[in-house]
Amino acid sequence: MTSKIKTFQDPSEILWDESFKEQIAQDSYNTAPVECIVRSVSHFLRARFKSQEKFKNLKFLEVGCGAGANLIWLAEKGILPSGVDISKTALSLCRKNFQKKFLYNKLGDLKHSPATALPFDAATFDGVIESCVFQHLNQDDRTKAHKEVVRVMKPGGVFIGHMLSVNHSTYKTNRGYFEEIEPGTLVLESKIVSGKINLESIGLSHFFSKSEYHTLLEGCSIIDPCEITYQLPSEEAARRGYKSYYQAMWNVYAVK
Ligand SMILES: C[S@@+](CC[C@H](N)C(=O)[O-])C[C@H]1O[C@@H](n2cnc3c(N)ncnc32)[C@H](O)[C@@H]1O
């Protein structure tokens, strides 16, 4: 393997906007709620509430909501979902997806905002979710984004995050080949695999270690990162150029 060090540019609004335009053109944006978000939000709801009737008083926020698959799932459960995203194209796609499902009147606030400065008052939300967003932020912005999450959570509220782990095949294979700009952070080459955009490669990719969360989520009384490892079927691993491929992700469950 020859070295492929390249100059790093911060992942920007333009980068994500372009990615969404491509994803729309290829009809490849995410339309399914993220499994571990569904599972963990369901655990939270079962533990706290006896009846679904109570969900309608709950407000959740998704940071980096993209096309809105997770927000739609929340709305279908009767929870009032709000979202922020850095890409205006993603936000307009999210609105359209709510309209298609006849759920537009069940959508809370949808705002164009970076994760590092959430446009909401402190203690607004019963729950905050995040899936594959914070892993694209540099160390400074990761710290700010997690602080913002804790700030907008109500006391007793939950944060559920889904992020790359250091045990992920992409990190283990590419470490030493691509530039590691901070411990655990690689700048992977953006690539299209078999005609599909590889979202891991947008801007930087941070692979979290378990010990990071206690500092990042200061202010939470429970901080419980669970690692989920999923071995991809060999055909899918091969499509990505791997012999075997382990998708190792943190499913972070934290209560303020
Ligand atoms: C991999 S997509 C995930 C979308 C959605 N969470 C899902 O699971 O379907 C990452 C999303 O985060 C958004 N994003 C990236 N950086 C962001 C930032 N700094 N602040 C807010 N949103 C950001 C992108 O525009 C994109 O919609």
The ligand as an SDF file (V2000), in Angstrom:
LIG
                    3D

 27 29  0  0  0  0  0  0  0  0999 V2000
  -24.8520   10.1970    7.3720 C   0  0  0  0  0  0  0  0  0  0  0  0
  -26.1020   11.4130    7.3190 S   0  0  0  0  0  0  0  0  0  0  0  0
  -27.2460   10.7600    8.5160 C   0  0  0  0  0  0  0  0  0  0  0  0
  -28.6460   11.2940    8.3710 C   0  0  0  0  0  0  0  0  0  0  0  0
  -29.6410   10.7780    9.3940 C   0  0  0  0  0  0  0  0  0  0  0  0
  -29.1630   11.0050   10.7230 N   0  0  0  0  0  0  0  0  0  0  0  0
  -29.9530    9.3000    9.1870 C   0  0  0  0  0  0  0  0  0  0  0  0
  -29.5830    8.4940   10.0370 O   0  0  0  0  0  0  0  0  0  0  0  0
  -30.6050    8.9600    8.1900 O   0  0  0  0  0  0  0  0  0  0  0  0
  -25.3500   12.7710    8.2230 C   0  0  0  0  0  0  0  0  0  0  0  0
  -26.2530   13.9860    8.2980 C   0  0  0  0  0  0  0  0  0  0  0  0
  -25.6600   14.9460    9.1480 O   0  0  0  0  0  0  0  0  0  0  0  0
  -25.7110   16.2370    8.5500 C   0  0  0  0  0  0  0  0  0  0  0  0
  -24.5780   17.0060    9.1040 N   0  0  0  0  0  0  0  0  0  0  0  0
  -23.2560   16.8390    8.8470 C   0  0  0  0  0  0  0  0  0  0  0  0
  -22.5190   17.6930    9.5680 N   0  0  0  0  0  0  0  0  0  0  0  0
  -23.3970   18.4080   10.3020 C   0  0  0  0  0  0  0  0  0  0  0  0
  -23.2480   19.4530   11.2340 C   0  0  0  0  0  0  0  0  0  0  0  0
  -22.0430   19.9230   11.5570 N   0  0  0  0  0  0  0  0  0  0  0  0
  -24.3470   19.9680   11.8090 N   0  0  0  0  0  0  0  0  0  0  0  0
  -25.5930   19.4940   11.4880 C   0  0  0  0  0  0  0  0  0  0  0  0
  -25.7930   18.5060   10.5970 N   0  0  0  0  0  0  0  0  0  0  0  0
  -24.7110   17.9750   10.0080 C   0  0  0  0  0  0  0  0  0  0  0  0
  -25.6130   15.9580    7.0640 C   0  0  0  0  0  0  0  0  0  0  0  0
  -26.0840   17.0000    6.2650 O   0  0  0  0  0  0  0  0  0  0  0  0
  -26.4400   14.6870    6.9620 C   0  0  0  0  0  0  0  0  0  0  0  0
  -27.8000   14.9750    6.7870 O   0  0  0  0  0  0  0  0  0  0  0  0
  1  2  1  0
  2  3  1  0
  2 10  1  0
  3  4  1  0
  4  5  1  0
  5  6  1  0
  5  7  1  0
  7  8  2  0
  7  9  1  0
 10 11  1  0
 11 12  1  0
 11 26  1  0
 12 13  1  0
 13 14  1  0
 13 24  1  0
 14 15  1  0
 14 23  1  0
 15 16  2  0
 16 17  1  0
 17 18  1  0
 17 23  2  0
 18 19  1  0
 18 20  2  0
 20 21  1  0
 21 22  2  0
 22 23  1  0
 24 25  1  0
 24 26  1  0
 26 27  1  0
M  CHG  2   2   1   9  -1
M  END
$$$$
